[in-house]
Structure formats: structure tokens, C-alpha cells
Amino acid sequence: MEPGEISGGKIVIEPDLSNAGPFLAAAMVTGSTITIPNWPTKTTQVGSHYIDLLSQMGADVAISNNELTLKGNGVIIGIDVDLSEAGELTPTIAALAAIASSPSKISGIKHLRGHETDRISALASEINRVGSNAIELEDGLEITPGELVATKWRSYHDHRMATAGAIVGLKAPGLEVENIETTSKTMPGFEHIWQRMLDS
């Protein structure tokens, strides 16, 4: 077989849908509207589960012309969900559960014990630290919202733990996220983007 010419081509690289989670959650917490451009209509990314999950938790979510628009009303509903197929979304969902109006149960995420940190244990510890109640299950969490206090949210050098703390901080002014720069693993400059969002 003879070598052929190298031919160019075009391929569309999807944005990281999981990274949209904290910003979608922020709109829910603050009762705001957010539009994410270039949201694919078909994808294999687990971030696509946000559409159903956040709808169940009280948001109005719609996709039109490759844009996802979420409208929040400031009220977050607890959820009972198996996240075995979307485990990386757990920190965002758990953060929302910690400030919801009713209890939540997240199951099917035993594999998260082997991520950057044991995310089940870490989430339980930090949710309890800020005043809500989290019970650590073998494969998940039971979360009952409580009266939040402004304290330090430890990030465990885990980017998803850091963004979860940023979400909770929207309801606990003065809460400090330890080592927010760890978010640079997947979103360099997250803290500046987050601050611009809050200032807008």
C-alpha cells in the first residue's frame, strides 16, 4: 500500500458540558436566567444529564438553536437520583441539595471514592461543616438542608469539590473556598469568571 497525501478536514470539538454545571446551579440559586451557547443537541457527555436533573430540582430548562437556557426561581427541590451514569455531576447536585427546600438522596456513586479524593466522604464532611446534614452511604449520600454558616469549605485539591463550595457560598455569604485555584485543572481562571458573573 502506497502512502497517500495528507488531507485536511474539519471536526467540531464540543465544549465540556460538565463545566457548565456550577454556572447553571448559580442561576438556580439566585433565581436568574443563564444561556449556554454551543450546547450540542446530541452528545455522549454526561453533562447532558444536567437538563433532566436540574429540571427535577425546579429549574426551567430548554434548548433552542444550540443554546441551553435555564431559568431559576430561587427555589431548589430535593431529588432522589441514581447518578451511576453521571457520577462526575455529583458535587454540583450535592451542593444544590445542601441548600434545597427538601431532602435528597444520591446513590450509585461508589466509584467516586476513587476520584481525586473520596468525593462521597469529602462532600459529606463539607456539607456537615456548613450547617446542612449529610449522611454518608456506601454508594452515595443522604442530604437534609440546614441553616448554613459561613466557614471554610475544603477543596481537597479537587476541582469539582472547589466548584461545589462556590455554589454553596451563594447561600452562605462569607464562605471561603480553600484553594479555589485547583479548578485550573479543567477551567483555568474559574474564580475570575465566577466573580465576573457575580458582579454582572
Buried (B, 14 or more C-beta within 10 A) or exposed (E): EEEEEEEEEEEEEBBEBBBBBBBBBBBBBBEBEBEBEEBBEEEEBBBBBBBEBBBBBBBEBEBEEEEBBBBBEEEBBBBEBEBEEBBBBBBBBBBBBBBBEEBBBBBBBBEBBEBBBBBBBBBBBBBBBBBBBBEBBEBBBBBBBBEBEBBEBBBBBBBBBBBBBBBBBBBBEEBEBBBBBBBEBEBEEBBEBBEEBEEE
